[in-house]
């Protein structure tokens, strides 16, 4: 097996523990010949992609979680582009070394502005009878290090199971793992956190003597992952996540208390005094059941429909006598530029707009009550001055001179502008480090 990553942007260093690494990037393999190549589309931003090698279209309109048919290419002319279908713009380009007589799958993954392509050489010898070989690729660098378990249990309540691969970094491969053939539940968790479930695949069948690759790809929220199984020189099976992550933010005036559950899981199990941010809980995507109380009095809000793979904030805000609910989509993917910090502003003030400035530059301007800004970025080395301001106050309601904040490279933050009865102006902001 050979597994080679290419990046179309400066990105996370890819540390591969796979059995062999194809490092050469010059055209021409072994004096000439033909290799068979195909494209697997694992990117979330482009629903259809084309594979073009030496100006020859090999695959067209390859949909997400599918692969094209193999096509022959000259190993002396391997200039390759992955192009956006119908438009023809290149989203990834490379010139790999290909060996004649071999099969390869180009795996393109990531998001617009952060698209990468990995080359998988499909030349691993078949497993022994009643055995399988499994390679796991973590192509979800936004999700961080992951552990992968294969179990025959009825759920992912991991207790004594041993991970098939552990601490698998973003961009890394596990190397081929020998397993018994059979049908398994696949549980993917955060590194060394068995309760931090990122993907639950109820049933994956690994046939006797087969060679398989399990590809973990990013979700829109950035923390959960999707799965794609690739059989060497064979079929592709999609295993999208059926989960979503949800949290509640209590941001009522006068320190109002909020309790909330989603699908029976407590976010604030007892009344949380505003302002306060709950941890995310992982739950089933789709139509949900939401229970909320304010100052111990049940309040009925329309329950959100949760998109699979998403992170969602339920913002309970406004006057405690007439509370409101804002359902906010959270983009917790890492910054697309290495070394940057990604920030956004949520405004839970009852009637004022709010803005976020970093080093005297506007990151978010005039965010309406109950709304969230788009994410902005800045270099982690330049964050000497951070302030949240409102139009009625000559001084910021928050600045980092009063609250010491370190902004590590590649981190993700949300600032919440909230009422605070204890503050001199009745307003403040809560900085929340989301990632990593």
ROMIFI-422635 format. One record per residue (C-alpha): residue number from 1; x, y, z. Coordinates in steps of 0.02 Angstrom, whole numbers. Each point is the difference from the previous one (the first is absolute). Layout:
N
[NUM, [X, Y, Z]],
...
END
This chain:
436
[1, [0, 0, 0]],
[2, [58, 174, -41]],
[3, [-91, 151, 65]],
[4, [50, 176, -50]],
[5, [-78, 163, 54]],
[6, [6, 163, -98]],
[7, [-68, 164, 65]],
[8, [-64, 147, -101]],
[9, [35, 114, 149]],
[10, [126, 5, 140]],
[11, [-79, -115, 126]],
[12, [20, -121, 140]],
[13, [161, -101, -20]],
[14, [-50, -174, -51]],
[15, [87, -132, 107]],
[16, [-33, -168, -81]],
[17, [21, -166, 88]],
[18, [-52, -101, -152]],
[19, [114, -138, -61]],
[20, [74, 95, -146]],
[21, [0, 180, -59]],
[22, [12, 56, -180]],
[23, [106, 158, 14]],
[24, [54, 36, -177]],
[25, [-101, 132, -91]],
[26, [87, 8, -167]],
[27, [-85, -72, -152]],
[28, [51, -169, -67]],
[29, [5, -162, 97]],
[30, [106, -145, -60]],
[31, [50, 37, -178]],
[32, [-175, 8, -72]],
[33, [-159, -101, -2]],
[34, [-179, 17, 55]],
[35, [-84, 12, 170]],
[36, [-185, -5, 45]],
[37, [-70, 148, 98]],
[38, [-169, 56, 66]],
[39, [-69, 140, 109]],
[40, [-92, -14, 165]],
[41, [-93, 159, 47]],
[42, [8, 25, 189]],
[43, [-13, 189, 3]],
[44, [-148, 89, 80]],
[45, [5, 154, -111]],
[46, [-11, -73, -175]],
[47, [-145, -119, -37]],
[48, [80, -53, -165]],
[49, [183, -8, -51]],
[50, [100, -50, -155]],
[51, [170, -85, -8]],
[52, [113, 61, -140]],
[53, [173, -75, -31]],
[54, [115, 72, -134]],
[55, [-150, 97, -70]],
[56, [-99, -162, -17]],
[57, [-163, -14, 97]],
[58, [0, -165, 94]],
[59, [-156, 25, 108]],
[60, [-144, 123, -17]],
[61, [-131, 57, 125]],
[62, [56, -110, 143]],
[63, [-124, 29, 141]],
[64, [40, 8, 185]],
[65, [46, -169, 77]],
[66, [12, -85, -170]],
[67, [146, -47, -113]],
[68, [18, 6, -188]],
[69, [51, -144, -112]],
[70, [185, -35, -26]],
[71, [83, 75, -151]],
[72, [172, -29, -72]],
[73, [134, 136, 7]],
[74, [179, 12, -63]],
[75, [120, -12, 148]],
[76, [115, 123, -91]],
[77, [-134, 136, -5]],
[78, [-89, 10, 168]],
[79, [-43, 184, 20]],
[80, [-166, -13, 91]],
[81, [-142, 120, 41]],
[82, [-158, -29, 98]],
[83, [-126, 121, -76]],
[84, [-169, 67, 50]],
[85, [-124, -82, -120]],
[86, [-81, 111, -133]],
[87, [107, 149, 55]],
[88, [170, -78, -35]],
[89, [95, 94, 135]],
[90, [137, -99, 85]],
[91, [-24, -34, 186]],
[92, [156, -108, 16]],
[93, [153, -31, -109]],
[94, [153, -113, 10]],
[95, [124, -100, -104]],
[96, [24, -167, 87]],
[97, [113, -145, -42]],
[98, [-105, -149, -55]],
[99, [64, -177, -25]],
[100, [-57, -89, -158]],
[101, [-120, -144, 25]],
[102, [-67, 70, 165]],
[103, [-169, 68, 52]],
[104, [-22, 164, 94]],
[105, [-143, 95, 78]],
[106, [11, 188, 17]],
[107, [-97, 52, 156]],
[108, [-48, 184, 0]],
[109, [-66, 66, 166]],
[110, [-27, 155, 106]],
[111, [-91, 164, -33]],
[112, [14, 143, -124]],
[113, [159, 94, 41]],
[114, [70, -153, 88]],
[115, [-11, -140, -129]],
[116, [130, -137, 0]],
[117, [30, -156, -103]],
[118, [75, -163, 61]],
[119, [62, -138, -115]],
[120, [-34, -179, 56]],
[121, [97, -136, -91]],
[122, [-107, -158, -4]],
[123, [131, -137, 0]],
[124, [-17, -77, 172]],
[125, [3, -192, -4]],
[126, [-165, -84, 44]],
[127, [-30, -51, 180]],
[128, [5, -183, 52]],
[129, [-157, -105, 1]],
[130, [-125, 58, 132]],
[131, [105, 156, 28]],
[132, [-11, 179, -65]],
[133, [116, 148, -13]],
[134, [-62, 172, 51]],
[135, [87, 167, -26]],
[136, [-75, 151, 89]],
[137, [33, 173, -72]],
[138, [-41, 152, 106]],
[139, [-42, 125, -137]],
[140, [-95, 111, 122]],
[141, [142, 109, 68]],
[142, [-128, 120, 77]],
[143, [-55, -141, 117]],
[144, [172, -24, 79]],
[145, [72, -165, 59]],
[146, [-120, -148, -2]],
[147, [-16, -176, 68]],
[148, [-90, -135, -101]],
[149, [-84, -152, 77]],
[150, [-76, -152, -86]],
[151, [-123, -92, 110]],
[152, [-145, -122, -8]],
[153, [-91, 91, 141]],
[154, [-174, 72, -19]],
[155, [61, 178, 25]],
[156, [155, 108, 22]],
[157, [-3, -3, 191]],
[158, [184, -46, 1]],
[159, [62, -77, 162]],
[160, [137, -129, -24]],
[161, [23, 3, -189]],
[162, [172, 26, -76]],
[163, [15, 126, -141]],
[164, [49, -67, -170]],
[165, [101, 160, -21]],
[166, [27, 141, 122]],
[167, [60, 181, -3]],
[168, [-23, 6, -188]],
[169, [45, 178, -46]],
[170, [-84, 102, -135]],
[171, [76, -49, -168]],
[172, [73, -162, 67]],
[173, [-21, -182, -48]],
[174, [-3, -145, 123]],
[175, [93, -126, -107]],
[176, [-91, -160, -45]],
[177, [-78, -88, 149]],
[178, [-33, -188, -5]],
[179, [-173, -49, 66]],
[180, [-119, -146, -5]],
[181, [-126, 9, -140]],
[182, [-176, 43, 55]],
[183, [-127, 137, 33]],
[184, [43, 133, 126]],
[185, [-62, 161, 79]],
[186, [127, 139, -25]],
[187, [16, 129, 138]],
[188, [112, 152, -28]],
[189, [42, 106, 152]],
[190, [112, 143, 46]],
[191, [174, -55, 52]],
[192, [-4, -88, 169]],
[193, [-181, 54, 29]],
[194, [-117, -147, -19]],
[195, [-154, 107, 37]],
[196, [45, 129, -133]],
[197, [-88, -91, -142]],
[198, [35, 74, -172]],
[199, [-73, -136, -113]],
[200, [-107, -154, 31]],
[201, [-16, -120, -147]],
[202, [-120, -138, 55]],
[203, [54, -131, -127]],
[204, [152, -18, -113]],
[205, [35, -167, -84]],
[206, [181, -45, -38]],
[207, [9, -149, -116]],
[208, [126, -142, 17]],
[209, [168, 37, -87]],
[210, [-54, 179, -42]],
[211, [106, 157, 12]],
[212, [-98, 151, 60]],
[213, [28, 184, 37]],
[214, [-111, 95, 123]],
[215, [9, 185, -41]],
[216, [-52, 123, 135]],
[217, [-54, 167, -74]],
[218, [-53, 167, 71]],
[219, [-175, 60, 41]],
[220, [-69, 176, -15]],
[221, [15, 28, 187]],
[222, [182, -54, 0]],
[223, [0, -119, 150]],
[224, [-104, -151, -51]],
[225, [59, -106, -147]],
[226, [-74, -97, -145]],
[227, [60, -169, -62]],
[228, [32, -72, -173]],
[229, [57, -180, -28]],
[230, [104, -39, -152]],
[231, [35, -180, -52]],
[232, [167, -15, -90]],
[233, [-37, 10, -187]],
[234, [-183, -15, 46]],
[235, [-157, 82, 65]],
[236, [-25, 155, 105]],
[237, [-127, 7, 142]],
[238, [-57, 160, 84]],
[239, [-23, 5, 189]],
[240, [-55, 178, 42]],
[241, [-20, 47, 181]],
[242, [-177, 0, 71]],
[243, [50, 110, 146]],
[244, [3, 185, 43]],
[245, [71, 101, 145]],
[246, [-106, 125, 97]],
[247, [28, 119, 145]],
[248, [-101, 133, 92]],
[249, [56, 175, 44]],
[250, [-95, 83, 143]],
[251, [3, 187, -37]],
[252, [-154, 76, 84]],
[253, [-11, 168, 85]],
[254, [10, 14, 190]],
[255, [89, -166, 18]],
[256, [-148, -103, -59]],
[257, [18, -188, 24]],
[258, [-11, -124, -144]],
[259, [-20, -189, 0]],
[260, [-2, -97, -164]],
[261, [6, -174, -75]],
[262, [11, -60, -180]],
[263, [-69, -173, -41]],
[264, [3, -36, 187]],
[265, [183, 49, 22]],
[266, [35, 137, 125]],
[267, [93, 155, -55]],
[268, [-47, 98, 156]],
[269, [-80, -135, 108]],
[270, [-37, 125, 138]],
[271, [-30, 186, -15]],
[272, [160, 85, -61]],
[273, [17, 182, 47]],
[274, [29, 115, -149]],
[275, [123, 26, -75]],
[276, [65, -178, -20]],
[277, [49, -115, -144]],
[278, [-33, -187, 8]],
[279, [111, -134, -75]],
[280, [-54, -80, -164]],
[281, [-97, -162, 9]],
[282, [-1, -124, -145]],
[283, [-173, -56, -54]],
[284, [-96, -73, -146]],
[285, [-19, 117, -149]],
[286, [-169, 44, -74]],
[287, [-159, 55, 88]],
[288, [35, 25, 185]],
[289, [-90, 13, 165]],
[290, [44, 156, 99]],
[291, [-50, 39, 179]],
[292, [40, 168, 77]],
[293, [-42, 92, 160]],
[294, [37, 178, 53]],
[295, [6, 41, 185]],
[296, [-74, -174, 31]],
[297, [-151, 34, -112]],
[298, [-17, -111, -156]],
[299, [16, 97, -164]],
[300, [-49, -71, -169]],
[301, [116, 36, -146]],
[302, [-7, -77, -173]],
[303, [120, -147, 4]],
[304, [138, 13, -131]],
[305, [30, -123, -141]],
[306, [182, -49, 18]],
[307, [108, -24, -154]],
[308, [112, -154, 6]],
[309, [179, 49, 36]],
[310, [-46, 173, 63]],
[311, [40, 96, 158]],
[312, [-145, 106, 64]],
[313, [-18, 131, 136]],
[314, [-171, 27, 80]],
[315, [7, 180, 62]],
[316, [-130, 38, 134]],
[317, [1, 189, 11]],
[318, [-100, 157, 34]],
[319, [-109, 44, 149]],
[320, [-33, -145, 116]],
[321, [-184, 49, -1]],
[322, [-7, -25, -189]],
[323, [149, -110, -48]],
[324, [51, -33, -180]],
[325, [91, -143, -84]],
[326, [126, 23, -140]],
[327, [65, -155, -88]],
[328, [177, 36, -62]],
[329, [107, -106, -116]],
[330, [177, -20, 67]],
[331, [147, -15, -118]],
[332, [135, -75, 110]],
[333, [118, -47, -140]],
[334, [180, 54, 23]],
[335, [68, 155, -88]],
[336, [46, -33, -180]],
[337, [166, 92, 20]],
[338, [126, -81, 116]],
[339, [40, 111, 148]],
[340, [-160, 101, -6]],
[341, [-136, 19, 131]],
[342, [-183, -13, -50]],
[343, [-129, 103, 95]],
[344, [-182, 50, -8]],
[345, [-122, 101, 106]],
[346, [-170, -54, 67]],
[347, [-108, 145, 59]],
[348, [-121, -43, 141]],
[349, [-31, 180, 53]],
[350, [-188, 38, 3]],
[351, [-1, 157, -109]],
[352, [174, 56, -51]],
[353, [113, -48, -143]],
[354, [175, -57, 45]],
[355, [169, -1, -88]],
[356, [165, -91, 24]],
[357, [167, 84, -35]],
[358, [174, -77, 1]],
[359, [152, 113, -6]],
[360, [-114, 144, -51]],
[361, [-68, -95, -149]],
[362, [-182, -52, -12]],
[363, [-26, -188, 5]],
[364, [-190, 12, 22]],
[365, [-101, 159, -18]],
[366, [-175, 46, 59]],
[367, [-58, -177, 36]],
[368, [-187, 3, 33]],
[369, [-76, -62, 163]],
[370, [-23, -187, -2]],
[371, [117, -23, -148]],
[372, [175, -63, -36]],
[373, [134, 75, -112]],
[374, [98, -86, -134]],
[375, [168, -63, 59]],
[376, [150, 113, -19]],
[377, [183, -41, 17]],
[378, [160, 80, 60]],
[379, [178, -53, 31]],
[380, [28, -72, 173]],
[381, [153, 113, 17]],
[382, [-100, 162, -20]],
[383, [-139, -18, 129]],
[384, [61, 135, 119]],
[385, [-167, 91, 12]],
[386, [-172, -82, -2]],
[387, [-161, 91, 43]],
[388, [-188, -19, -14]],
[389, [-91, 165, -20]],
[390, [-180, 62, -7]],
[391, [-60, 168, -71]],
[392, [-65, 70, 166]],
[393, [162, -18, 98]],
[394, [158, 102, -20]],
[395, [101, -142, 74]],
[396, [2, -182, -55]],
[397, [-112, -120, 95]],
[398, [146, -121, -11]],
[399, [186, 14, -35]],
[400, [145, -116, 28]],
[401, [88, 125, 111]],
[402, [-124, -50, 134]],
[403, [-1, -186, -45]],
[404, [163, -83, -49]],
[405, [-23, -104, -158]],
[406, [130, -97, -96]],
[407, [-47, -36, -180]],
[408, [97, -157, -53]],
[409, [31, -29, -184]],
[410, [-136, -100, -88]],
[411, [-129, 30, 137]],
[412, [-185, 40, -21]],
[413, [-95, 122, 112]],
[414, [-174, 69, 27]],
[415, [-33, 160, 97]],
[416, [-174, 16, 77]],
[417, [-63, 176, 35]],
[418, [-120, -27, 146]],
[419, [-99, 94, 133]],
[420, [84, -3, 170]],
[421, [-88, 81, 146]],
[422, [160, -3, 101]],
[423, [96, 106, -126]],
[424, [3, 189, 13]],
[425, [-87, 22, -168]],
[426, [-105, -159, 12]],
[427, [94, -75, -149]],
[428, [155, -104, -25]],
[429, [71, -131, -118]],
[430, [50, -180, 29]],
[431, [147, -67, -103]],
[432, [-18, -185, -38]],
[433, [142, -102, -74]],
[434, [-84, -129, -113]],
[435, [150, -88, -77]],
[436, [119, -84, 15]],
END
